[in-house]
Amino acid sequence: MGKPPLDFGVLPGFFLTSLAGLAAAATTGLGAPSATVVAGESQALINWVAPTSAINGIEIEESIDSGNNWVPVTKLPPTSTHIRVQNLTDGKDYWFRVRWIWPDNSLGIPSPTLVAIPINRPNSPTGLVATASDTQVALSWDQVIGKAIIGYDIEQSTDGGSTWKVVNPNTGSSSPGFLINGLTPGTTYTYRIKALAFGGVQSEYSDSAVVKIGTSTPGGFVLNYTIVGSKVTLTWDTPQDLSDIATYQVNASGDGGVNWFTVATTQGGINTAVVPYVIGGSTYQVIATSAAGQTSSSAIQLVETNAIPDPTSTSTSAGSGGTTPAPSGSTSPSSAPSVPAVVAKSSSLPIIPIAIVVIAAGIGAWFFIGLRNRNNKGKARRRPKPKRKPAKKKASKQ
């Protein structure tokens, strides 16, 4: 038998169908979605550019094995351009991709793999305090707790916050404090900060802190300080331009020398004073007054105190109601927790005679109880006989 002749009429139909399919594909477009992802706090925001051709919907897929296998997360309407995937674990890697759903419900080419690592955004720093001295400002704020803080961004303004200048883009430390130098006396500065966390996540800005650099003229004699526990100890030299010093007056300022307050007064010859511990810091100056009424001012000293004081580093002096700083390098009596001593109580009576008396008393009590029970038992056995009632006399009949 010979081979059947070829039916050339089928080929044109086949080619026409293929061309129609290619034309439909060209109109719908076979390109992959152009998508991006932004990681946030326990979530990831996926964005994509809307397709130029008609589609039936959009499918979001996720992989839990670095993109080897994919499962659909959700299907969205064709007009959607983003989705926020929530309830993710901070610090964990997530893989996503986006695919078009064509009019025939087939899936198009997936977008490139999107990798998201959600990181919890830190809270904004609070309690920002700015303390000024001659040409410095000490910034302090509350420690941001529970976040992987790697530093702080510090900004400064000289026009009340209209424009800002970055003082330090990253302090490189989680410590809640920073010292700024080289400032101009008589100028008012405004500061704000934000926390920087691992992975490039940043907090919102803190509230602003305003401070003015004072224009007070520094004095001639030296003023030093040491911080011990919850106190600040000031010491100063004796001024050379005064004789017969009667008193020293210690003044403090929290606004860089604009306003001063007296915090301590000592007699001449006593060149030290213990002043309050101010969280954030304060500026101090000592005014010496002679018996004739002449005065001399010390240098202005900025005492920067960025941390909450440790109350265990102070000791209570005997016979006084206050506390005195423990010497540097020494161990404070109150640095260790107070443990009540265990005291063994002693008795003036010998132990052996007491034991003999106790044993004898026990034997006596046992003998007495046994004797009483024996007597009661005997009485129970000898019960009294009941008395017989006399017989009634019969009445005689008349």
HELIX and SHEET records of a PDB file:
HELIX    1   1 VAL A   10  THR A   28  1                                  19    
HELIX    2   2 PRO A  311  SER A  313  5                                   3    
HELIX    3   3 PRO A  333  SER A  335  5                                   3    
HELIX    4   4 ILE A  351  ARG A  381  1                                  31    
SHEET    1   A 3 ALA A  35  ALA A  39  0                                        
SHEET    2   A 3 ALA A  44  TRP A  48 -1                                        
SHEET    3   A 3 HIS A  82  VAL A  85 -1                                        
SHEET    1   B 4 VAL A  71  LEU A  76  0                                        
SHEET    2   B 4 GLY A  57  SER A  63 -1                                        
SHEET    3   B 4 TYR A  94  ILE A 101 -1                                        
SHEET    4   B 4 LEU A 114  ALA A 116 -1                                        
SHEET    1   C 3 VAL A 129  ALA A 132  0                                        
SHEET    2   C 3 VAL A 137  SER A 140 -1                                        
SHEET    3   C 3 GLY A 177  ILE A 180 -1                                        
SHEET    1   D 4 LYS A 165  ASN A 168  0                                        
SHEET    2   D 4 ILE A 149  SER A 157 -1                                        
SHEET    3   D 4 THR A 188  ALA A 197 -1                                        
SHEET    4   D 4 ALA A 209  LYS A 212 -1                                        
SHEET    1   E 3 LEU A 223  VAL A 228  0                                        
SHEET    2   E 3 LYS A 231  TRP A 236 -1                                        
SHEET    3   E 3 THR A 272  PRO A 276 -1                                        
SHEET    1   F 4 PHE A 261  GLN A 267  0                                        
SHEET    2   F 4 ILE A 245  SER A 253 -1                                        
SHEET    3   F 4 SER A 282  SER A 290 -1                                        
SHEET    4   F 4 THR A 295  SER A 297 -1                                        
SHEET    1   G 4 PHE A 261  GLN A 267  0                                        
SHEET    2   G 4 ILE A 245  SER A 253 -1                                        
SHEET    3   G 4 SER A 282  SER A 290 -1                                        
SHEET    4   G 4 GLN A 301  VAL A 303 -1                                        
SHEET    1   H 2 THR A 314  THR A 316  0                                        
SHEET    2   H 2 THR A 323  PRO A 325 -1                                        
END                                                                             
